[in-house]
Structure formats: structure tokens, C-alpha cells
Amino acid sequence: MPLQTDVSQIVTQSAESQKSGVIDAGAVPLESILCTEELRRRRSRPPDYQKENGALLVLSNALADTPRTVLQTLADTILEVCQSGSAGISLLTTDEGEAKFCWPAIAGEWKQHIGGGTPRNFGPCGDVLDCNTPLLFRNVALRYTYFQTVTPAVEEALLVPFYVRGKAVGTIWAVAHNSQRKFDAEDERLMLSLGRFASSAYQLLTSLDALNLGLARGEKKELALRLSNTKLESLIEERTGALRKLTISLLQSQDEERRRFGRNLHDSIGQYLTIIKMNLDAMNGLGRGDLKQPELLSQCLHAVEECLKETRTISYLLHPPLLDEAGFESAARWYVDGFAQRGGIQAKLSFPEKMDRLTRSVELALFRILQESLTNVHRHSGSPTVEIKIEVDAERVSLAVRDAGRGIPHRVMEQFQRSGNAGVGLAGMRARLVDLGGELRVQSDEKGTVLQATIPLHVGTRRQPQRESAA
């Protein structure tokens, strides 16, 4: 739904109230709309470092490819990782001697109101700067009544300070328009982490702008401009390269941690559950007269069986032993079969008639990309079917995933074609492929999406005929 009120008018309306010393009628105390302590008490989802790594990579690539879009990329990324209704950046500015917040970047349902803003002295952003700490608000219109005509309404808003050179100069915010969406400590952690990186990028750009402006005024020679620009661009490239290396390192560490955790889960908890089940089975063989509560025993057996099943599934999803023991083909067949059963999606898998083992790094990359691709199909496409095809020749291996769903939104595809990134998931896939010298291609329209990942191989692998199997 569009906003009924031009949000850019909020600044003017409330500034007039502030000058007159009158707070909007019906406003309530700040404490009545703050629920930051509740944020601390809520059960938080565990840290998702893979999502964070992918988000940092999206920002890194934006800085390298289209640096002027880094704030909008930050807003788009916050919207995705926090699953909010709207997200944006507020920066403190001065217009005709009057301080206010402007919104240079917005994503989500309020996106058309880029350029709007709120007063410095009477609004959520000002409260965050005054407190110099993240704050969680609910029903902001009860205090800041200029939000009452804004739709969709703000159910919850999580704001964190945005720092440049150690000084808070604005806020990063995520807004929930649905009463069912509740922010937690992981949302706060992600926003602070992404904000720190975006701040460094923004600082470099503002320094470059200031330098350009000063030379335009004749304050320095053109030679100094070229040298300074080269130095800044080199610094940006250096930081970007370092972040990409760090991201790959983190992805590899995460893969190792998944492998260890999955193995420990299977070997420790799984063994204990197996012993309990064996004991319960033995008890179940006793005559009913020997048991005081046979129904309870039956319930225990059923519960343990379900625990074993879930433990096995979680362990294998984290890192299937088949991937190490039998290779990508066996692990992929197992995963696709389980995906089809869990998601109710008809899946067709095509492999070469005879496929040799690939290097460990290539097999792991292919498996993680397959996982992420099928997760996207299940969550976003609405497709009843999916086709997965793996091809190998003497030079490369390729993985193609095709669905018949609603397609990727046009704006996301434009971003991918422009910068090679479109969301956290695709950024993670691309990072794995780039590290191996591969590439990621995505085609999407209203008839569905095709994702193709290609990785070069050592010379000598033969082209092999195809065979199909339905999962």
C-alpha cells in the first residue's frame, strides 16, 4: 500500500510544532513506546554467520562496482536479512540552519519516499542519537502523531546508530508493518555489523567528495587530485579484496564447523538416544503385568524414535557424511530426494552416466549451491516442480537448477545484472564460485528461473552421457 501522507512533509510539520514549543496533541511519553528491554528478553534466533557473510559480500561488491549505491545496498540488505517490511538509512543534515534527518536510502514498502525524513528533536532517530544506543519502538504514532496518517503503519521499529569517524551521524532502521513480526537480538547484531562496514565505505566516499569539491574551488592542484583519487581508489580496492578473502575464509570455517557439529550430533546425542531406545525395546518385551504404565512406555518409544529421526536429519543437513564418503553425486541424490518429500515439490535430477569424484572444494561448493538454490525455490518461487542438471566435460562442471515459479522480482534481477549480486543467498553462491574461478548465471521471468553455476576443472575429464532420475 502507498503512503497516504508524503513522508517528506513530516519534517516541516513537526519542525513548526517544535519552534512553537508545542508537542503534537495526544502525544505520550517516550517510555510508553520504547520496548528495548523486551528485545533483550525475547528468545533470539541463533547467529546466522552465513547470512552475515553473504550480506557483507553484497556490500563489498557494491563498494567495488557501484560505490555511490552503497547506502541503498545497505537498506536492501537490511530488508532481506531482517525480513522487515521497510528498511532505510537516516542521516543528520542541516537545511537553512535547521537540523533534521533525511532518508537517502529506503527499501521495502516505503521505498518511494526516499528523500523524506523526520525532525532532529522530535522523532525516533533523534532519540537514538540522544541515547547513543539501539532502541526498539512500538506504535510510534502514539507519541509522534505525524505518523498517524502514514500507511502501512509502524508496528515495531528497530533503530541502531550509524557512525562515521566514531560519531553518530544518523541511524539504520528496520520497520515491521505486521504485528506478527517481532525483532530480536540477532536483528540488532546484524544491523550493527553491516552498519560498521557500510560506515567505512561511506566515509571513504565522503572524503573523496570533499576532496573533489575542494579542488573544484581551486584549493589544490589537479595533480594532487589525481594522486589522492588514486590513493582512495586503491584503498577501496584493497579493503574490498581483503573483505572478499575474509568472506571466503569464513565460509570455509563455517563448512568445517558444520561438519564437526553434524558428526558430533550424530555420534554423541544419537548414540545416547539409541541406547535409550534399546532399553525401552527390551522393556517393551516384558509382559504387560510387569509394566505399571505400558501406555507411557509406548509414548516414550515413539518420542525416542522421532528424536533419532530428527537428529539424523539435522546431522545430515549440516554436512551429509555421504559428501565425504561417496561424493557429490550420492549426497545430491540424497538431498534432492529429501527436499522433494519435505517440500512437496516434484524434483527431477539429471547426472552424467558415470561421474568421477571431484576435488573436495568443488564438491562442497556444488552441494552448498544446490542447497541454497532449492531453499530459494521452496521459499520464494511457488513452483510445483524443479529440475536439477549436472554436466561435466573436459574443462568444467556445471550445475543448473530450473523452476517454473513466479520468477525473481525485476528490481532484484536488475541489481544482479548490474553488480553481480542480488540478495544474500546469491552473493554467497557467487563468492564460492569466484574463489574457484567459476561463474554464476541467472535468468528469470514470469515463467520461472534458471540458475547455472560453472566451475573449471583440471584438463582430462571426459564428456559423459546423461541419464535422468526422478526424486
Buried (B, 14 or more C-beta within 10 A) or exposed (E): EEBEBBBBEBBBEBBEBBEEEEBBEEBEEBEEBBBBEBBEEBEBEEEBBBBBBBBBBBBBBBBBBBBEBBBBBBBBBBBBBBEBBBBBBBBBBEEEEBEBBBBBBBBBBBBEBBEBBBBBBBBBBBBBBEBEEBBBBBBBBBBBBBBBBBBBBBBBBBBBBBBBEEEBBBBBBBBBBEEEBBBBBBBBBBBBBBBEBBBBBBBBBEBBEEBEEBBEEEEBEEEEBEEBBEEBEEEBEEBBEEBBEBBBEBBBEBBEEBBEBBBEBBEEBBEEBEEBBEEBEEBEEEEEEEBEEBEEBEEBBEBBEEBBEEBBEBBBEBBBBBBBEBBBBBBBBBBBBBBBEEBEBEBBBBBBEEBEEBEEBBBBBBBBBBBBBBEBBBEBBEBEBBBBBBBBEEEBBBBBBBBBBBBBEEEBBEBBEEBBBBBBBBBBBBBBBBBBEBBBEBEBEEEBBBBBBBBEBEEEBEEBEEEEEEB
